[in-house]
């Protein structure tokens, strides 16, 4: 019998997002403000996180732009 394993969404906290993207905290929040990075998900009154899939998609788009010789919006 074959069972299908579905992957549950994974939430990344800010330090993990920074490590994965190489962005500083201030740049991360500036990109969010400018609409250039996925918005965070409210986890609690003082806790936010990002969907791992959103972060991975953002990284993939940045790599694709870089390899096409295009510069992403900069500050």
RACORQUI-V130720 format. One record per run of one state. SS is the DSSP state (2 for helix, 1 for strand, 0 for the rest). FROM is the first residue (numbers start at 1). TO is the last residue. Records with the same first field share a line. If there is no record, write none. Layout:
SS=FROM-TO / FROM-TO
This chain:
0=1-10 / 13-13 / 22-24 / 34-40 / 45-46 / 68-75
1=11-12 / 41-44 / 47-51
2=14-21 / 25-33 / 52-67
